[in-house]
Amino acid sequence: MSIYKISWNCAILYFKSFIAYFLLSLKNTSNLLNLNQMNAAIDDKLKKILLQVARLAIEEEFAGRKLIDRDALVARYPQLAEKRAVFVTLNKERGAGGYELRGCIGSIIPVRPLIDDVIHNAKAAAFQDPRFPPLTPEELPHVRIEISILTIPQKVEYTDTEHLRSIIRPGIDGVILRLGARQATFLPQVWEQLPDFDLFFAHLCQKAGLPANCLVYHPEIYVYQVEKFEEDE
């Protein structure tokens, strides 16, 4: 099976080759970003608001007018103005009560305020995921929205594959793999489908356009965690 057909494959925005320089700047420039804020947990009330914002962002495109009072929300909930990296996933109802992927777009590094990243990536997941046609108004009531908020990626220092195996935490760590100009990431949710370390990294290597055994070339590895939440049924 091609990994590009598997439901957990998400498209990534703002994941460029300068990620290492971005991370270096975090270490060297204390005023650039507040790491504690960027890794802070989101409370249940704000989770519900973000899910509502994501759905309204999609509805705006159908309505042809603004439905989100962004400034009022930021004034009431200042955490929405903090820079965070977000993935938005759309899962559509299918037979027997299951769901299938209908779009997934995200940012791997924080480039804009939380509310703006949710709005942007919700619209992108609905209308710009190259694997799917644009979402239709008829489909939206049958779509469940999921949001993943990422922590700052941290580079992993390792000597060989066995050492890396001892460091990576299946089910917890999202992984970024980079070798030269090739790069890819899997969210932590991917471990649910690929719980085996070797299979996980073989698919991740292939997603980056590299051989399945690319770990032998000692690619750069970064890990991050996510706070995931979704709409109720």
Order of alpha helices (4+ residues) and beta strands (2+ residues): beta-alpha-alpha-alpha-alpha-beta-beta-alpha-beta-beta-alpha-beta-beta-alpha-beta-beta
